[in-house]
Amino acid sequence: MKAVVQRVDAARVTVDSIEISSIARGLLVYLGVERNDQESDADYLAEKIVNLRIFEDETGKFNLSLKDVRGELLTVSQFTLLADCRKGRRPSFTDAEEPVKANALYEYFIRKASESAPTAGGKFQAMMKIESTNNGPVTILIDSRAGRLDQ
Protein backbone atom coordinates (compact mmCIF):
# COMPACT_ATOMS: atom_id res chain seq x y z
CA MET A 1 0.00 0.00 0.00
CA LYS A 2 1.37 3.37 -0.98
CA ALA A 3 0.37 6.79 0.29
CA VAL A 4 1.23 10.29 -0.79
CA VAL A 5 0.62 12.54 2.21
CA GLN A 6 0.23 16.29 1.75
CA ARG A 7 -0.11 18.83 4.54
CA VAL A 8 -3.00 21.14 3.65
CA ASP A 9 -4.87 24.16 4.93
CA ALA A 10 -7.99 22.82 3.17
CA ALA A 11 -9.00 20.18 0.65
CA ARG A 12 -12.18 19.02 -1.02
CA VAL A 13 -13.40 16.36 -3.42
CA THR A 14 -16.14 16.85 -5.98
CA VAL A 15 -17.80 14.29 -8.25
CA ASP A 16 -19.97 15.54 -11.11
CA SER A 17 -19.67 19.09 -9.71
CA ILE A 18 -21.07 17.98 -6.32
CA GLU A 19 -18.86 18.28 -3.26
CA ILE A 20 -18.77 14.90 -1.53
CA SER A 21 -16.21 15.67 1.19
CA SER A 22 -13.96 18.40 2.49
CA ILE A 23 -11.56 19.13 5.32
CA ALA A 24 -9.96 22.15 6.88
CA ARG A 25 -6.38 22.01 8.22
CA GLY A 26 -4.95 18.53 8.05
CA LEU A 27 -3.66 15.93 5.64
CA LEU A 28 -4.72 14.97 2.14
CA VAL A 29 -3.77 11.37 1.47
CA TYR A 30 -3.71 9.68 -1.92
CA LEU A 31 -3.86 5.94 -1.24
CA GLY A 32 -2.89 3.17 -3.66
CA VAL A 33 -3.73 -0.43 -2.82
CA GLU A 34 -1.23 -2.93 -4.16
CA ARG A 35 -1.90 -6.53 -5.11
CA ASN A 36 -1.67 -8.76 -2.00
CA ASP A 37 -1.96 -5.87 0.49
CA GLN A 38 -3.56 -6.86 3.77
CA GLU A 39 -5.36 -5.09 6.61
CA SER A 40 -1.97 -5.00 8.36
CA ASP A 41 -0.71 -2.66 5.60
CA ALA A 42 -3.68 -0.36 6.20
CA ASP A 43 -3.14 -0.55 9.98
CA TYR A 44 0.50 0.42 9.54
CA LEU A 45 -0.24 3.36 7.24
CA ALA A 46 -3.18 4.68 9.27
CA GLU A 47 -1.12 4.67 12.47
CA LYS A 48 1.93 6.13 10.74
CA ILE A 49 0.00 8.92 9.02
CA VAL A 50 -2.07 10.20 11.96
CA ASN A 51 1.05 10.21 14.16
CA LEU A 52 3.51 11.56 11.58
CA ARG A 53 5.11 14.67 13.06
CA ILE A 54 4.95 17.05 10.09
CA PHE A 55 3.24 20.04 11.67
CA GLU A 56 5.33 22.80 13.19
CA ASP A 57 5.46 23.54 16.90
CA GLU A 58 5.88 27.05 18.34
CA THR A 59 9.60 26.98 17.41
CA GLY A 60 8.92 26.06 13.77
CA LYS A 61 10.12 22.44 14.06
CA PHE A 62 8.24 19.40 12.79
CA ASN A 63 7.17 18.11 16.21
CA LEU A 64 3.39 17.86 15.98
CA SER A 65 1.18 15.19 14.44
CA LEU A 66 -2.28 15.38 12.90
CA LYS A 67 -3.64 14.23 16.25
CA ASP A 68 -1.67 16.90 18.12
CA VAL A 69 -3.05 19.74 15.98
CA ARG A 70 -6.55 18.20 15.94
CA GLY A 71 -6.43 18.20 12.16
CA GLU A 72 -8.58 16.33 9.68
CA LEU A 73 -7.75 13.63 7.15
CA LEU A 74 -9.07 13.34 3.61
CA THR A 75 -8.22 10.08 1.85
CA VAL A 76 -8.61 9.61 -1.89
CA SER A 77 -8.17 6.21 -3.55
CA GLN A 78 -5.60 6.44 -6.33
CA PHE A 79 -4.56 3.26 -8.12
CA THR A 80 -2.21 5.25 -10.36
CA LEU A 81 0.29 5.32 -7.48
CA LEU A 82 1.01 1.71 -8.47
CA ALA A 83 1.97 2.64 -12.04
CA ASP A 84 5.00 0.86 -13.45
CA CYS A 85 6.63 3.15 -16.03
CA ARG A 86 9.84 1.19 -16.58
CA LYS A 87 8.86 -0.26 -19.95
CA GLY A 88 7.45 1.67 -22.86
CA ARG A 89 5.50 4.89 -22.64
CA ARG A 90 2.19 3.68 -21.25
CA PRO A 91 2.09 2.96 -17.51
CA SER A 92 1.24 -0.58 -16.45
CA PHE A 93 -1.08 -1.03 -13.49
CA THR A 94 -0.63 -4.78 -12.98
CA ASP A 95 0.60 -4.16 -9.41
CA ALA A 96 -2.70 -2.51 -8.42
CA GLU A 97 -5.17 -4.67 -6.50
CA GLU A 98 -8.40 -5.64 -8.25
CA PRO A 99 -11.23 -3.18 -7.51
CA VAL A 100 -13.36 -5.19 -5.04
CA LYS A 101 -10.41 -5.98 -2.77
CA ALA A 102 -8.90 -2.52 -3.23
CA ASN A 103 -12.16 -0.83 -2.22
CA ALA A 104 -12.47 -3.04 0.86
CA LEU A 105 -8.96 -2.09 2.00
CA TYR A 106 -9.52 1.58 1.15
CA GLU A 107 -12.69 1.61 3.28
CA TYR A 108 -10.88 -0.30 6.03
CA PHE A 109 -8.09 2.33 6.02
CA ILE A 110 -10.66 5.12 6.40
CA ARG A 111 -12.35 3.33 9.31
CA LYS A 112 -8.99 2.69 10.98
CA ALA A 113 -7.79 6.30 10.57
CA SER A 114 -11.13 7.64 11.82
CA GLU A 115 -10.42 6.01 15.19
CA SER A 116 -7.71 8.66 15.69
CA ALA A 117 -8.76 11.70 13.65
CA PRO A 118 -11.78 13.12 11.82
CA THR A 119 -11.61 11.37 8.45
CA ALA A 120 -13.36 11.86 5.12
CA GLY A 121 -12.99 10.00 1.85
CA GLY A 122 -13.40 10.32 -1.85
CA LYS A 123 -15.59 8.10 -4.02
CA PHE A 124 -13.94 4.86 -5.08
CA GLN A 125 -13.57 4.45 -8.87
CA ALA A 126 -15.18 7.82 -9.57
CA MET A 127 -13.71 10.60 -11.68
CA MET A 128 -12.97 13.07 -8.90
CA LYS A 129 -11.83 16.67 -8.83
CA ILE A 130 -9.55 17.28 -5.87
CA GLU A 131 -8.81 20.82 -4.78
CA SER A 132 -6.27 21.53 -2.08
CA THR A 133 -4.37 24.38 -0.55
CA ASN A 134 -1.02 22.85 0.29
CA ASN A 135 0.76 24.09 3.36
CA GLY A 136 4.52 24.23 3.03
CA PRO A 137 4.39 22.47 0.68
CA VAL A 138 4.98 19.30 2.64
CA THR A 139 4.55 16.08 0.64
CA ILE A 140 5.68 12.67 1.87
CA LEU A 141 5.58 9.23 0.24
CA ILE A 142 5.02 6.22 2.50
CA ASP A 143 5.08 2.60 1.31
CA SER A 144 3.79 -0.03 3.74
CA ARG A 145 6.22 -2.59 2.29
CA ALA A 146 9.40 -0.49 2.06
CA GLY A 147 11.76 -1.06 4.93
CA ARG A 148 9.29 -1.18 7.81
CA LEU A 149 11.13 -1.31 11.10
CA ASP A 150 8.34 -3.40 12.68
CA GLN A 151 8.75 -6.34 10.27
FIKOLZA-1660 file (N, C-alpha, C; in steps of 0.1 Angstrom, whole numbers, plus 5000, padded with zeros to 4 digits):
% residues 151
   i   px   py   pz ch aa at
   1 5009 4988 5000  A  M  N
   1 5000 5000 5000  A  M CA
   1 5009 5012 5000  A  M  C
   2 5006 5022 4991  A  K  N
   2 5014 5034 4990  A  K CA
   2 5005 5046 4993  A  K  C
   3 5011 5056 5000  A  A  N
   3 5004 5068 5003  A  A CA
   3 5012 5080 5000  A  A  C
   4 5006 5090 4994  A  V  N
   4 5012 5103 4992  A  V CA
   4 5005 5112 5002  A  V  C
   5 5012 5118 5011  A  V  N
   5 5006 5125 5022  A  V CA
   5 5010 5140 5020  A  V  C
   6 5000 5149 5019  A  Q  N
   6 5002 5163 5017  A  Q CA
   6 4996 5171 5029  A  Q  C
   7 5004 5180 5035  A  R  N
   7 4999 5188 5045  A  R CA
   7 4991 5200 5039  A  R  C
   8 4979 5202 5043  A  V  N
   8 4970 5211 5036  A  V CA
   8 4963 5221 5046  A  V  C
   9 4960 5232 5042  A  D  N
   9 4951 5242 5049  A  D CA
   9 4937 5238 5047  A  D  C
  10 4934 5232 5035  A  A  N
  10 4920 5228 5032  A  A CA
  10 4921 5219 5020  A  A  C
  11 4911 5210 5018  A  A  N
  11 4910 5202 5006  A  A CA
  11 4895 5198 5005  A  A  C
  12 4892 5195 4992  A  R  N
  12 4878 5190 4990  A  R CA
  12 4878 5181 4977  A  R  C
  13 4868 5173 4977  A  V  N
  13 4866 5164 4966  A  V CA
  13 4852 5166 4960  A  V  C
  14 4852 5167 4947  A  T  N
  14 4839 5169 4940  A  T CA
  14 4838 5157 4930  A  T  C
  15 4825 5153 4928  A  V  N
  15 4822 5143 4918  A  V CA
  15 4810 5148 4910  A  V  C
  16 4811 5150 4897  A  D  N
  16 4800 5155 4889  A  D CA
  16 4796 5169 4894  A  D  C
  17 4805 5177 4898  A  S  N
  17 4803 5191 4903  A  S CA
  17 4796 5192 4917  A  S  C
  18 4795 5180 4923  A  I  N
  18 4789 5180 4937  A  I CA
  18 4800 5177 4947  A  I  C
  19 4801 5185 4957  A  E  N
  19 4811 5183 4967  A  E CA
  19 4807 5171 4976  A  E  C
  20 4816 5161 4977  A  I  N
  20 4812 5149 4985  A  I CA
  20 4820 5149 4998  A  I  C
  21 4831 5156 4999  A  S  N
  21 4838 5157 5012  A  S CA
  21 4848 5168 5012  A  S  C
  22 4851 5173 5024  A  S  N
  22 4860 5184 5025  A  S CA
  22 4866 5184 5039  A  S  C
  23 4878 5190 5040  A  I  N
  23 4884 5191 5053  A  I CA
  23 4890 5205 5054  A  I  C
  24 4893 5209 5066  A  A  N
  24 4900 5222 5069  A  A CA
  24 4915 5217 5071  A  A  C
  25 4922 5223 5080  A  R  N
  25 4936 5220 5082  A  R CA
  25 4938 5205 5085  A  R  C
  26 4948 5199 5078  A  G  N
  26 4951 5185 5080  A  G CA
  26 4959 5179 5070  A  G  C
  27 4956 5167 5066  A  L  N
  27 4963 5159 5056  A  L CA
  27 4954 5154 5045  A  L  C
  28 4959 5156 5033  A  L  N
  28 4953 5150 5021  A  L CA
  28 4961 5138 5018  A  L  C
  29 4955 5126 5017  A  V  N
  29 4962 5114 5015  A  V CA
  29 4957 5107 5002  A  V  C
  30 4966 5105 4993  A  Y  N
  30 4963 5097 4981  A  Y CA
  30 4968 5083 4984  A  Y  C
  31 4959 5073 4983  A  L  N
  31 4961 5059 4988  A  L CA
  31 4960 5049 4976  A  L  C
  32 4971 5042 4974  A  G  N
  32 4971 5032 4963  A  G CA
  32 4972 5018 4970  A  G  C
  33 4963 5009 4966  A  V  N
  33 4963 4996 4972  A  V CA
  33 4969 4986 4962  A  V  C
  34 4980 4980 4967  A  E  N
  34 4988 4971 4958  A  E CA
  34 4983 4956 4960  A  E  C
  35 4985 4949 4949  A  R  N
  35 4981 4935 4949  A  R CA
  35 4987 4928 4961  A  R  C
  36 4979 4920 4968  A  N  N
  36 4983 4912 4980  A  N CA
  36 4985 4921 4993  A  N  C
  37 4981 4934 4992  A  D  N
  37 4980 4941 5005  A  D CA
  37 4970 4935 5014  A  D  C
  38 4973 4937 5027  A  Q  N
  38 4964 4931 5038  A  Q CA
  38 4960 4943 5047  A  Q  C
  39 4951 4939 5056  A  E  N
  39 4946 4949 5066  A  E CA
  39 4958 4954 5074  A  E  C
  40 4968 4946 5076  A  S  N
  40 4980 4950 5084  A  S CA
  40 4988 4962 5077  A  S  C
  41 4987 4962 5063  A  D  N
  41 4993 4973 5056  A  D CA
  41 4985 4986 5059  A  D  C
  42 4972 4985 5059  A  A  N
  42 4963 4996 5062  A  A CA
  42 4965 5001 5076  A  A  C
  43 4966 4991 5086  A  D  N
  43 4969 4994 5100  A  D CA
  43 4981 5002 5101  A  D  C
  44 4992 4998 5095  A  Y  N
  44 5005 5004 5095  A  Y CA
  44 5004 5018 5090  A  Y  C
  45 4998 5020 5078  A  L  N
  45 4998 5034 5072  A  L CA
  45 4989 5043 5080  A  L  C
  46 4977 5038 5085  A  A  N
  46 4968 5047 5093  A  A CA
  46 4975 5052 5105  A  A  C
  47 4982 5043 5112  A  E  N
  47 4989 5047 5125  A  E CA
  47 5000 5056 5122  A  E  C
  48 5008 5053 5111  A  K  N
  48 5019 5061 5107  A  K CA
  48 5015 5075 5103  A  K  C
  49 5004 5076 5095  A  I  N
  49 5000 5089 5090  A  I CA
  49 4994 5098 5101  A  I  C
  50 4985 5093 5109  A  V  N
  50 4979 5102 5120  A  V CA
  50 4989 5106 5130  A  V  C
  51 5000 5099 5132  A  N  N
  51 5011 5102 5142  A  N CA
  51 5023 5108 5136  A  N  C
  52 5023 5110 5123  A  L  N
  52 5035 5116 5116  A  L CA
  52 5037 5130 5120  A  L  C
  53 5049 5133 5125  A  R  N
  53 5051 5147 5131  A  R CA
  53 5056 5156 5119  A  R  C
  54 5046 5162 5112  A  I  N
  54 5050 5170 5101  A  I CA
  54 5043 5184 5102  A  I  C
  55 5038 5187 5114  A  F  N
  55 5032 5200 5117  A  F CA
  55 5042 5207 5126  A  F  C
  56 5044 5221 5124  A  E  N
  56 5053 5228 5132  A  E CA
  56 5048 5231 5146  A  E  C
  57 5057 5231 5155  A  D  N
  57 5055 5235 5169  A  D CA
  57 5057 5250 5170  A  D  C
  58 5057 5256 5182  A  E  N
  58 5059 5271 5183  A  E CA
  58 5073 5275 5180  A  E  C
  59 5082 5266 5178  A  T  N
  59 5096 5270 5174  A  T CA
  59 5098 5268 5159  A  T  C
  60 5088 5263 5152  A  G  N
  60 5089 5261 5138  A  G CA
  60 5095 5247 5134  A  G  C
  61 5096 5238 5144  A  K  N
  61 5101 5224 5141  A  K CA
  61 5090 5215 5139  A  K  C
  62 5092 5205 5130  A  F  N
  62 5082 5194 5128  A  F CA
  62 5082 5185 5140  A  F  C
  63 5073 5189 5150  A  N  N
  63 5072 5181 5162  A  N CA
  63 5057 5177 5165  A  N  C
  64 5048 5181 5157  A  L  N
  64 5034 5179 5160  A  L CA
  64 5028 5170 5149  A  L  C
  65 5019 5161 5153  A  S  N
  65 5012 5152 5144  A  S CA
  65 4998 5157 5141  A  S  C
  66 4991 5151 5132  A  L  N
  66 4977 5154 5129  A  L CA
  66 4969 5153 5142  A  L  C
  67 4971 5143 5150  A  K  N
  67 4964 5142 5163  A  K CA
  67 4967 5154 5172  A  K  C
  68 4979 5158 5172  A  D  N
  68 4983 5169 5181  A  D CA
  68 4977 5182 5177  A  D  C
  69 4975 5185 5164  A  V  N
  69 4969 5197 5160  A  V CA
  69 4954 5196 5158  A  V  C
  70 4949 5185 5161  A  R  N
  70 4935 5182 5159  A  R CA
  70 4930 5185 5145  A  R  C
  71 4939 5180 5136  A  G  N
  71 4936 5182 5122  A  G CA
  71 4927 5171 5116  A  G  C
  72 4923 5173 5104  A  E  N
  72 4914 5163 5097  A  E CA
  72 4922 5156 5086  A  E  C
  73 4916 5145 5082  A  L  N
  73 4923 5136 5072  A  L CA
  73 4913 5134 5060  A  L  C
  74 4917 5136 5048  A  L  N
  74 4909 5133 5036  A  L CA
  74 4917 5123 5028  A  L  C
  75 4911 5112 5026  A  T  N
  75 4918 5101 5018  A  T CA
  75 4911 5098 5005  A  T  C
  76 4919 5098 4995  A  V  N
  76 4914 5096 4981  A  V CA
  76 4921 5084 4975  A  V  C
  77 4913 5074 4971  A  S  N
  77 4918 5062 4965  A  S CA
  77 4925 5066 4951  A  S  C
  78 4937 5061 4949  A  Q  N
  78 4944 5064 4937  A  Q CA
  78 4953 5053 4932  A  Q  C
  79 4947 5044 4923  A  F  N
  79 4954 5033 4919  A  F CA
  79 4966 5036 4910  A  F  C
  80 4967 5049 4905  A  T  N
  80 4978 5052 4896  A  T CA
  80 4991 5054 4904  A  T  C
  81 4990 5054 4917  A  L  N
  81 5003 5053 4925  A  L CA
  81 5011 5040 4923  A  L  C
  82 5004 5030 4918  A  L  N
  82 5010 5017 4915  A  L CA
  82 5015 5016 4901  A  L  C
  83 5015 5027 4894  A  A  N
  83 5020 5026 4880  A  A CA
  83 5034 5022 4878  A  A  C
  84 5036 5013 4869  A  D  N
  84 5050 5009 4865  A  D CA
  84 5053 5015 4852  A  D  C
  85 5063 5024 4852  A  C  N
  85 5066 5031 4840  A  C CA
  85 5080 5027 4834  A  C  C
  86 5085 5016 4838  A  R  N
  86 5098 5012 4834  A  R CA
  86 5099 5008 4820  A  R  C
  87 5088 5003 4814  A  K  N
  87 5089 4997 4801  A  K CA
  87 5079 5005 4792  A  K  C
  88 5083 5010 4781  A  G  N
  88 5075 5017 4771  A  G CA
  88 5070 5030 4776  A  G  C
  89 5060 5035 4770  A  R  N
  89 5055 5049 4774  A  R CA
  89 5041 5049 4781  A  R  C
  90 5035 5038 4781  A  R  N
  90 5022 5037 4788  A  R CA
  90 5024 5030 4801  A  R  C
  91 5019 5036 4812  A  P  N
  91 5021 5030 4825  A  P CA
  91 5013 5016 4826  A  P  C
  92 5019 5007 4833  A  S  N
  92 5012 4994 4835  A  S CA
  92 5007 4995 4850  A  S  C
  93 4995 4990 4852  A  F  N
  93 4989 4990 4865  A  F CA
  93 4987 4976 4870  A  F  C
  94 4995 4966 4866  A  T  N
  94 4994 4952 4870  A  T CA
  94 4996 4950 4885  A  T  C
  95 5003 4960 4892  A  D  N
  95 5006 4958 4906  A  D CA
  95 4994 4963 4914  A  D  C
  96 4984 4970 4908  A  A  N
  96 4973 4975 4916  A  A CA
  96 4964 4963 4919  A  A  C
  97 4958 4964 4931  A  E  N
  97 4948 4953 4935  A  E CA
  97 4936 4955 4927  A  E  C
  98 4929 4943 4925  A  E  N
  98 4916 4944 4917  A  E CA
  98 4906 4952 4926  A  E  C
  99 4896 4958 4919  A  P  N
  99 4888 4968 4925  A  P CA
  99 4880 4964 4937  A  P  C
 100 4874 4952 4938  A  V  N
 100 4866 4948 4950  A  V CA
 100 4875 4947 4962  A  V  C
 101 4887 4941 4961  A  K  N
 101 4896 4940 4972  A  K CA
 101 4902 4954 4976  A  K  C
 102 4905 4962 4965  A  A  N
 102 4911 4975 4968  A  A CA
 102 4901 4984 4975  A  A  C
 103 4888 4984 4971  A  N  N
 103 4878 4992 4978  A  N CA
 103 4877 4987 4992  A  N  C
 104 4877 4975 4995  A  A  N
 104 4875 4970 5009  A  A CA
 104 4887 4975 5017  A  A  C
 105 4899 4974 5012  A  L  N
 105 4910 4979 5020  A  L CA
 105 4910 4994 5021  A  L  C
 106 4906 5001 5011  A  Y  N
 106 4905 5016 5012  A  Y CA
 106 4895 5020 5023  A  Y  C
 107 4883 5013 5023  A  E  N
 107 4873 5016 5033  A  E CA
 107 4878 5012 5047  A  E  C
 108 4885 5001 5048  A  Y  N
 108 4891 4997 5060  A  Y CA
 108 4901 5008 5065  A  Y  C
 109 4910 5013 5056  A  F  N
 109 4919 5023 5060  A  F CA
 109 4912 5035 5066  A  F  C
 110 4901 5040 5059  A  I  N
 110 4893 5051 5064  A  I CA
 110 4888 5049 5078  A  I  C
 111 4882 5037 5080  A  R  N
 111 4876 5033 5093  A  R CA
 111 4887 5033 5104  A  R  C
 112 4899 5028 5100  A  K  N
 112 4910 5027 5110  A  K CA
 112 4915 5041 5113  A  K  C
 113 4917 5049 5103  A  A  N
 113 4922 5063 5106  A  A CA
 113 4912 5071 5114  A  A  C
 114 4899 5069 5111  A  S  N
 114 4889 5076 5118  A  S CA
 114 4888 5073 5133  A  S  C
 115 4895 5063 5138  A  E  N
 115 4896 5060 5152  A  E CA
 115 4905 5070 5159  A  E  C
 116 4913 5077 5151  A  S  N
 116 4923 5087 5157  A  S CA
 116 4921 5101 5153  A  S  C
 117 4914 5103 5142  A  A  N
 117 4912 5117 5136  A  A CA
 117 4900 5118 5128  A  A  C
 118 4894 5130 5127  A  P  N
 118 4882 5131 5118  A  P CA
 118 4887 5128 5104  A  P  C
 119 4879 5119 5097  A  T  N
 119 4884 5114 5085  A  T CA
 119 4873 5114 5074  A  T  C
 120 4876 5119 5062  A  A  N
 120 4866 5119 5051  A  A CA
 120 4873 5111 5040  A  A  C
 121 4865 5107 5030  A  G  N
 121 4870 5100 5018  A  G CA
 121 4865 5105 5005  A  G  C
 122 4871 5100 4995  A  G  N
 122 4866 5103 4981  A  G CA
 122 4856 5093 4978  A  G  C
 123 4853 5091 4965  A  K  N
 123 4844 5081 4960  A  K CA
 123 4852 5071 4951  A  K  C
 124 4853 5059 4956  A  F  N
 124 4861 5049 4949  A  F CA
 124 4856 5047 4935  A  F  C
 125 4866 5046 4926  A  Q  N
 125 4864 5045 4911  A  Q CA
 125 4857 5056 4904  A  Q  C
 126 4855 5067 4911  A  A  N
 126 4848 5078 4904  A  A CA
 126 4859 5088 4898  A  A  C
 127 4855 5095 4888  A  M  N
 127 4863 5106 4883  A  M CA
 127 4861 5118 4893  A  M  C
 128 4871 5121 4901  A  M  N
 128 4870 5131 4911  A  M CA
 128 4878 5143 4907  A  M  C
 129 4874 5154 4912  A  K  N
 129 4882 5167 4912  A  K CA
 129 4886 5169 4926  A  K  C
 130 4899 5170 4928  A  I  N
 130 4905 5173 4941  A  I CA
 130 4911 5187 4941  A  I  C
 131 4906 5195 4950  A  E  N
 131 4912 5208 4952  A  E CA
 131 4918 5208 4966  A  E  C
 132 4930 5214 4966  A  S  N
 132 4937 5215 4979  A  S CA
 132 4946 5228 4980  A  S  C
 133 4947 5233 4992  A  T  N
 133 4956 5244 4994  A  T CA
 133 4967 5238 5003  A  T  C
 134 4979 5235 4996  A  N  N
 134 4990 5229 5003  A  N CA
 134 4996 5238 5013  A  N  C
 135 5001 5233 5024  A  N  N
 135 5008 5241 5034  A  N CA
 135 5022 5237 5034  A  N  C
 136 5031 5245 5030  A  G  N
 136 5045 5242 5030  A  G CA
 136 5052 5246 5017  A  G  C
 137 5051 5238 5007  A  P  N
 137 5044 5225 5007  A  P CA
 137 5052 5214 5014  A  P  C
 138 5044 5205 5020  A  V  N
 138 5050 5193 5026  A  V CA
 138 5043 5181 5020  A  V  C
 139 5051 5173 5013  A  T  N
 139 5046 5161 5006  A  T CA
 139 5055 5149 5009  A  T  C
 140 5049 5138 5014  A  I  N
 140 5057 5127 5019  A  I CA
 140 5051 5114 5013  A  I  C
 141 5060 5105 5008  A  L  N
 141 5056 5092 5002  A  L CA
 141 5059 5082 5013  A  L  C
 142 5048 5073 5015  A  I  N
 142 5050 5062 5025  A  I CA
 142 5046 5049 5018  A  I  C
 143 5054 5039 5019  A  D  N
 143 5051 5026 5013  A  D CA
 143 5050 5016 5025  A  D  C
 144 5039 5009 5026  A  S  N
 144 5038 5000 5037  A  S CA
 144 5047 4988 5036  A  S  C
 145 5053 4986 5025  A  R  N
 145 5062 4974 5023  A  R CA
 145 5077 4978 5023  A  R  C
 146 5080 4991 5023  A  A  N
 146 5094 4995 5021  A  A CA
 146 5101 4997 5034  A  A  C
 147 5109 4987 5038  A  G  N
 147 5118 4989 5049  A  G CA
 147 5111 4992 5063  A  G  C
 148 5099 4986 5065  A  R  N
 148 5093 4988 5078  A  R CA
 148 5102 4983 5089  A  R  C
 149 5103 4991 5100  A  L  N
 149 5111 4987 5111  A  L CA
 149 5104 4977 5120  A  L  C
 150 5091 4975 5118  A  D  N
 150 5083 4966 5127  A  D CA
 150 5082 4952 5120  A  D  C
 151 5089 4950 5109  A  Q  N
 151 5087 4937 5103  A  Q CA
 151 5098 4927 5108  A  Q  C
% end
